[in-house]
Amino acid sequence: MPRFVIERDIPKIGSAEREALRGAAQKSNGVLAEMKAEKLNIQWEHSYVAGDKTFCIYLAEGEAQIRRHAERQQRRDDPAI
C-alpha cells in the first residue's frame, strides 16, 4: 500500500499536554478500527509533533481513505496530503 504523510496546522500542539495528545490518538484509533471492520485498508504508522504542526504517517490504498478518516474524526481542516 502507498505511504502518505498528512500535515496539519494545529496551533500550539507542540506544547499540548500528553493527555490531550492521547485523547486525539484514541479518537483516531477508534475511527481506524471502524474502517478496518468495513474492510477499508488504512493503517496509522506513527506521528511527529513539532511546534504548530503534526505529521502523521499512514498506509492506505488511496487518498480517499485518508480523507474519509479525517471526515469521520470530524476534522474541520483539510489535511495536506
N, C-alpha and C positions, 0 to 999 in steps of 0.2 A: 504494500500500500504506500502511496505517496506520503511524505512528511510535510507538515505545514507549520509555519511559525506564525502565531497570532500575536500581534502587537496591539496593546490597548493603552490609551491615555487615562490614567486614574490619579487625580491629584492627591498628593501626599501618601500614596500607597507604600512607598519605601519606609515611612515612619509608622505604619499601622501596627497595632498590637497583634501578636501571634494568634490570639483567639479570633480576631476579625478575619485573618487570612485563612484560618482553619474553617471558619464558617462558610467562606466563599468556596473553598475546596470541597466541602461536604455537599453543598448545593450542586456544584458542577458534577461531582461523582454520582449523585443521585440521578441527574439527567442522563449521564453516560450509561448507567445501569438500565434505565428505561429504554434507551435507544438500542442497547445490546439485546434486550428482551424482544425488541421489534426486528431483530436481525439486521440492524444498521451498523455498518462497520466503521467505528470511530474509537480511538483509544488515546488517552492522555499519556504522555511520556514524562514530562517534567516542566517546571516553570522557573522563571527568573523574575525577581522583583528588583527594580532599580529606579530610585528617585520617584518620578511621577508616571512610571510605565511598568507594565508586566509584559513578559514574553513567554507564551505558552507553546509547547511543542506537542503536536498531535499527529497521529497516524489516522488517515481516513481514506475512503475510496474516492472522495472528491470534495470540492469546496462546498457543495450543497450540504453535506453532513456537518461541516464546521459551522455554517450559517444557521442550520437547524438547531444545533446545540446552543448557540448564542440566543436564538429566539426563545427556546424553552427555558432558558435561565432568566428570561425577561430582561435581557440587556437592552438598554436604550441606545447604546452607541453602536456604530458599525465597525466591527473589527477590521484592522488592516491585515490582510492575508497575503 
